Amino acid sequence: MVFAGTAGEVNTSPVISVLLALAVVLLAAKIGGDIMVRLRQPEVLGELIAGIILGNLALLGIDTFRFLREDLVLEILSELGVILLLFEVGLHTTIPDMLRVGGSAFLVAVLGVIAPFFLGWGVGTYFIPQADSLVHVYLGATLTATSVGITARVLIDLKRVTTDEAKIVLGAAVIDDVLGLMVLATVSGVISAAEAGGGVEVEAIAQVLGLSLGFLLVAVTLGRMVVPYYFRLVSILRSEGILLATSLVMCFGFASLAGMAGLAPIVGAFTAGLILEPVQYQELSARHDDVSIEELISPLVNFLVPIFFVTMGSRVNLLDFVRGDILAFALVLTLVAIVGKQVCGLGVLKQGVDRIAVGLGMIPRGEVGLIFASIGASLMLHGQPIIDSATYGAVVIMVVITTLVTPPLIKWRFSRLA
Amino acid sequence: MVFAGTAGEVNTSPVISVLLALAVVLLAAKIGGDIMVRLRQPEVLGELIAGIILGNLALLGIDTFRFLREDLVLEILSELGVILLLFEVGLHTTIPDMLRVGGSAFLVAVLGVIAPFFLGWGVGTYFIPQADSLVHVYLGATLTATSVGITARVLIDLKRVTTDEAKIVLGAAVIDDVLGLMVLATVSGVISAAEAGGGVEVEAIAQVLGLSLGFLLVAVTLGRMVVPYYFRLVSILRSEGILLATSLVMCFGFASLAGMAGLAPIVGAFTAGLILEPVQYQELSARHDDVSIEELISPLVNFLVPIFFVTMGSRVNLLDFVRGDILAFALVLTLVAIVGKQVCGLGVLKQGVDRIAVGLGMIPRGEVGLIFASIGASLMLHGQPIIDSATYGAVVIMVVITTLVTPPLIKWRFSRLA
């Protein structure tokens, strides 16, 4: 056996398990998608459910798909997927489009943070009255963040991404990310100050806000001015596939800058897509039969995006749903999470826009809510974590349900729009 | 700062550094490629050199690009790249094509293993006479393996991948991988037996051979029979992007199976491409304006393949080239590595085939030679590693030079072919 072992080493590399994982994930995504197409539901719902099933087979003693929850490479590939998805969405949208709906998007975002925040605070007061009021406040904060990946995917699949409703939701999601950062910074700051007995560091909160707003402003204004020169410069390059490579460089560059500014990388990718217009790259495009960036990145999106939704589904632990002690709490939390975002619709100023469609688009909390809850679980107050295990379980259920109900709701409402 | 830190955590994830790395790598690849296009050299040479430069900036005190050598995600992405590249090459080739050149490919592979093996053995005897003769034998073994990625890439770029010369090189490279495994298993087995004082475990060597040949036989015969049913089955699926997803499932599935059988995953990917023919998937293809798999995977290849060659370049340590003590040894080793593979050309049976083109295509040792050398460095004989630091350095230089000289040589010779 010593030779087999030695020779085996030649080609043993982590890539073998990644390859197998990718094959399984892609096949599961397409089968799940197929079932949903037959049920006239969005495919992404099938991808999520396929992930939930694979991820929970361990409950039946089948441990084969545990890697879905744990594999770092799969996680990065899935994040690349959602980044490219938001880049694609941004490509379908222009800055003037966004400015036209800017007022509505801003109000929708603000209402969509305020309403769930106070509703969540109230639910906390009712269900865990014994906890410190800062715990209730923090619970409210976990309800504020919108996770735009699901909505973006369904809108792309439905070819409704250029509607005013879609633009308002996308714009509001970007603003929401900034507001969510502020809320989290403020609430965490107050908690840390209460714990340490010191004052709240206002400058630190201002810094968070300044950095994230600064990125968006610089990206949209300076970025938009520089992009034509960037494409003029790179069009000097005579290597193959320049258009795809240089657009990816822009997408990944903006996404990482956004991440460094504290924002979600997807916000940066969306911004990159937003400021990119065909006129800027027509010279490069002309070299390849006038291909558009959308066409070039489409196979990348088709490969990577299902990985995102299947692995997202696989992280759902079905055992969380059978905890009788938290089910009522979780369901009420979910209800206010949904209702809270319907208030958003009132923020729409623009005539003729479907307010319900906008509100539904803002429902999913996705991974952002989970990240908030995880941070809460590591923040201590009076020797106790702010988010204890039961509350964390309730937040998980809220995130899962808001994610799963959104695709059918969006499909139902946006299919009515022209 | 506590708030900034806390809020920052929300979006801090390993993906940010990967995004930045990808942007840098893609840009460097395209700039390197551009310079080579202007010098009328293959682009891949520019990508390798761009990687060498970035990876060695640390010598000038610039540590920024150290991640290129170390990042696991980048490594996996680059392996996915070379796997898709060989899948693409396989798609350009059919089983009857390969059978037509099969005799030549087999003889080329056998001669391409035997000649470098004995030449390397001789060089070892001359330059390190004090070492055990098993060390000389092992050195010969490190010269046997062909790394087909470079050749495949240049042939694709030159659009010469369907020539008989290309098919012989590709077929020989697959056979070479099996032979290389055998040589390594045998030599390591003899060394371990010598060290332990026992006999050589023939069954273990037979197992290595059986597993790898078994994979190839089953893949080509059974796989070819099953593929039409596979595509008929998956064409039931109504989800989007079925053709791309199911071809990737096949490519990744075959690559991981090859890996499990001890072969290089690229051999599996090539085999998957080989047995896949347009007639098998015409029904799926018809759904999307008769698009071919080649067209669908081309953006994936364009995104991932440059990552492979830039990171491969970045792993070259230029300090290895200034070790005066090993330079003569290294250069002679490189020379016999190149000359040894030229003997291959004599194995070409088919009329009208350019023997020099075939020999040149077999030159690069790439990562396979390095893996052999690494295993040698961990095999002990009389308390000493089989491959000591000086010999390892010489192997590295041989790998780098054979990799770098091949693109211009192939371009020169294949450009003359019709």
Boltz contact constraints between the chains, C-beta under 6 A:
constraints:
  - contact:
      token1: [A, 1]
      token2: [B, 204]
      max_distance: 6.0
  - contact:
      token1: [A, 2]
      token2: [B, 192]
      max_distance: 6.0
  - contact:
      token1: [A, 3]
      token2: [B, 185]
      max_distance: 6.0
  - contact:
      token1: [A, 3]
      token2: [B, 188]
      max_distance: 6.0
  - contact:
      token1: [A, 3]
      token2: [B, 189]
      max_distance: 6.0
  - contact:
      token1: [A, 3]
      token2: [B, 204]
      max_distance: 6.0
  - contact:
      token1: [A, 3]
      token2: [B, 205]
      max_distance: 6.0
  - contact:
      token1: [A, 4]
      token2: [B, 204]
      max_distance: 6.0
  - contact:
      token1: [A, 4]
      token2: [B, 207]
      max_distance: 6.0
  - contact:
      token1: [A, 4]
      token2: [B, 208]
      max_distance: 6.0
  - contact:
      token1: [A, 6]
      token2: [B, 188]
      max_distance: 6.0
  - contact:
      token1: [A, 7]
      token2: [B, 181]
      max_distance: 6.0
  - contact:
      token1: [A, 7]
      token2: [B, 184]
      max_distance: 6.0
  - contact:
      token1: [A, 7]
      token2: [B, 185]
      max_distance: 6.0
  - contact:
      token1: [A, 7]
      token2: [B, 208]
      max_distance: 6.0
  - contact:
      token1: [A, 7]
      token2: [B, 262]
      max_distance: 6.0
  - contact:
      token1: [A, 8]
      token2: [B, 262]
      max_distance: 6.0
  - contact:
      token1: [A, 10]
      token2: [B, 371]
      max_distance: 6.0
  - contact:
      token1: [A, 11]
      token2: [B, 259]
      max_distance: 6.0
  - contact:
      token1: [A, 11]
      token2: [B, 262]
      max_distance: 6.0
  - contact:
      token1: [A, 11]
      token2: [B, 264]
      max_distance: 6.0
  - contact:
      token1: [A, 15]
      token2: [B, 76]
      max_distance: 6.0
  - contact:
      token1: [A, 15]
      token2: [B, 79]
      max_distance: 6.0
  - contact:
      token1: [A, 16]
      token2: [B, 256]
      max_distance: 6.0
  - contact:
      token1: [A, 16]
      token2: [B, 259]
      max_distance: 6.0
  - contact:
      token1: [A, 18]
      token2: [B, 76]
      max_distance: 6.0
  - contact:
      token1: [A, 19]
      token2: [B, 252]
      max_distance: 6.0
  - contact:
      token1: [A, 19]
      token2: [B, 255]
      max_distance: 6.0
  - contact:
      token1: [A, 19]
      token2: [B, 256]
      max_distance: 6.0
  - contact:
      token1: [A, 20]
      token2: [B, 256]
      max_distance: 6.0
  - contact:
      token1: [A, 22]
      token2: [B, 252]
      max_distance: 6.0
  - contact:
      token1: [A, 23]
      token2: [B, 249]
      max_distance: 6.0
  - contact:
      token1: [A, 23]
      token2: [B, 252]
      max_distance: 6.0
  - contact:
      token1: [A, 23]
      token2: [B, 253]
      max_distance: 6.0
  - contact:
      token1: [A, 26]
      token2: [B, 245]
      max_distance: 6.0
  - contact:
      token1: [A, 26]
      token2: [B, 248]
      max_distance: 6.0
  - contact:
      token1: [A, 26]
      token2: [B, 249]
      max_distance: 6.0
  - contact:
      token1: [A, 27]
      token2: [B, 249]
      max_distance: 6.0
  - contact:
      token1: [A, 30]
      token2: [B, 237]
      max_distance: 6.0
  - contact:
      token1: [A, 30]
      token2: [B, 239]
      max_distance: 6.0
  - contact:
      token1: [A, 30]
      token2: [B, 242]
      max_distance: 6.0
  - contact:
      token1: [A, 30]
      token2: [B, 245]
      max_distance: 6.0
  - contact:
      token1: [A, 33]
      token2: [B, 239]
      max_distance: 6.0
  - contact:
      token1: [A, 34]
      token2: [B, 237]
      max_distance: 6.0
  - contact:
      token1: [A, 34]
      token2: [B, 238]
      max_distance: 6.0
  - contact:
      token1: [A, 34]
      token2: [B, 239]
      max_distance: 6.0
  - contact:
      token1: [A, 37]
      token2: [B, 238]
      max_distance: 6.0
  - contact:
      token1: [A, 37]
      token2: [B, 239]
      max_distance: 6.0
  - contact:
      token1: [A, 43]
      token2: [B, 239]
      max_distance: 6.0
  - contact:
      token1: [A, 73]
      token2: [B, 73]
      max_distance: 6.0
  - contact:
      token1: [A, 73]
      token2: [B, 76]
      max_distance: 6.0
  - contact:
      token1: [A, 76]
      token2: [B, 15]
      max_distance: 6.0
  - contact:
      token1: [A, 76]
      token2: [B, 18]
      max_distance: 6.0
  - contact:
      token1: [A, 76]
      token2: [B, 73]
      max_distance: 6.0
  - contact:
      token1: [A, 79]
      token2: [B, 15]
      max_distance: 6.0
  - contact:
      token1: [A, 181]
      token2: [B, 7]
      max_distance: 6.0
  - contact:
      token1: [A, 184]
      token2: [B, 7]
      max_distance: 6.0
  - contact:
      token1: [A, 185]
      token2: [B, 3]
      max_distance: 6.0
  - contact:
      token1: [A, 185]
      token2: [B, 7]
      max_distance: 6.0
  - contact:
      token1: [A, 188]
      token2: [B, 6]
      max_distance: 6.0
  - contact:
      token1: [A, 189]
      token2: [B, 3]
      max_distance: 6.0
  - contact:
      token1: [A, 192]
      token2: [B, 2]
      max_distance: 6.0
  - contact:
      token1: [A, 201]
      token2: [B, 3]
      max_distance: 6.0
  - contact:
      token1: [A, 204]
      token2: [B, 1]
      max_distance: 6.0
  - contact:
      token1: [A, 204]
      token2: [B, 3]
      max_distance: 6.0
  - contact:
      token1: [A, 204]
      token2: [B, 4]
      max_distance: 6.0
  - contact:
      token1: [A, 205]
      token2: [B, 3]
      max_distance: 6.0
  - contact:
      token1: [A, 207]
      token2: [B, 4]
      max_distance: 6.0
  - contact:
      token1: [A, 208]
      token2: [B, 4]
      max_distance: 6.0
  - contact:
      token1: [A, 208]
      token2: [B, 7]
      max_distance: 6.0
  - contact:
      token1: [A, 237]
      token2: [B, 30]
      max_distance: 6.0
  - contact:
      token1: [A, 237]
      token2: [B, 34]
      max_distance: 6.0
  - contact:
      token1: [A, 238]
      token2: [B, 34]
      max_distance: 6.0
  - contact:
      token1: [A, 238]
      token2: [B, 37]
      max_distance: 6.0
  - contact:
      token1: [A, 239]
      token2: [B, 30]
      max_distance: 6.0
  - contact:
      token1: [A, 239]
      token2: [B, 33]
      max_distance: 6.0
  - contact:
      token1: [A, 239]
      token2: [B, 34]
      max_distance: 6.0
  - contact:
      token1: [A, 239]
      token2: [B, 37]
      max_distance: 6.0
  - contact:
      token1: [A, 239]
      token2: [B, 43]
      max_distance: 6.0
  - contact:
      token1: [A, 241]
      token2: [B, 302]
      max_distance: 6.0
  - contact:
      token1: [A, 242]
      token2: [B, 30]
      max_distance: 6.0
  - contact:
      token1: [A, 244]
      token2: [B, 299]
      max_distance: 6.0
  - contact:
      token1: [A, 244]
      token2: [B, 302]
      max_distance: 6.0
  - contact:
      token1: [A, 245]
      token2: [B, 26]
      max_distance: 6.0
  - contact:
      token1: [A, 245]
      token2: [B, 30]
      max_distance: 6.0
  - contact:
      token1: [A, 248]
      token2: [B, 26]
      max_distance: 6.0
  - contact:
      token1: [A, 249]
      token2: [B, 23]
      max_distance: 6.0
  - contact:
      token1: [A, 249]
      token2: [B, 26]
      max_distance: 6.0
  - contact:
      token1: [A, 249]
      token2: [B, 27]
      max_distance: 6.0
  - contact:
      token1: [A, 252]
      token2: [B, 19]
      max_distance: 6.0
  - contact:
      token1: [A, 252]
      token2: [B, 22]
      max_distance: 6.0
  - contact:
      token1: [A, 252]
      token2: [B, 23]
      max_distance: 6.0
  - contact:
      token1: [A, 253]
      token2: [B, 23]
      max_distance: 6.0
  - contact:
      token1: [A, 255]
      token2: [B, 19]
      max_distance: 6.0
  - contact:
      token1: [A, 256]
      token2: [B, 16]
      max_distance: 6.0
  - contact:
      token1: [A, 256]
      token2: [B, 19]
      max_distance: 6.0
  - contact:
      token1: [A, 256]
      token2: [B, 20]
      max_distance: 6.0
  - contact:
      token1: [A, 259]
      token2: [B, 11]
      max_distance: 6.0
  - contact:
      token1: [A, 259]
      token2: [B, 16]
      max_distance: 6.0
  - contact:
      token1: [A, 262]
      token2: [B, 7]
      max_distance: 6.0
  - contact:
      token1: [A, 262]
      token2: [B, 8]
      max_distance: 6.0
  - contact:
      token1: [A, 262]
      token2: [B, 11]
      max_distance: 6.0
  - contact:
      token1: [A, 264]
      token2: [B, 11]
      max_distance: 6.0
  - contact:
      token1: [A, 296]
      token2: [B, 299]
      max_distance: 6.0
  - contact:
      token1: [A, 299]
      token2: [B, 244]
      max_distance: 6.0
  - contact:
      token1: [A, 299]
      token2: [B, 296]
      max_distance: 6.0
  - contact:
      token1: [A, 299]
      token2: [B, 299]
      max_distance: 6.0
  - contact:
      token1: [A, 299]
      token2: [B, 300]
      max_distance: 6.0
  - contact:
      token1: [A, 300]
      token2: [B, 299]
      max_distance: 6.0
  - contact:
      token1: [A, 302]
      token2: [B, 241]
      max_distance: 6.0
  - contact:
      token1: [A, 302]
      token2: [B, 244]
      max_distance: 6.0
  - contact:
      token1: [A, 371]
      token2: [B, 10]
      max_distance: 6.0
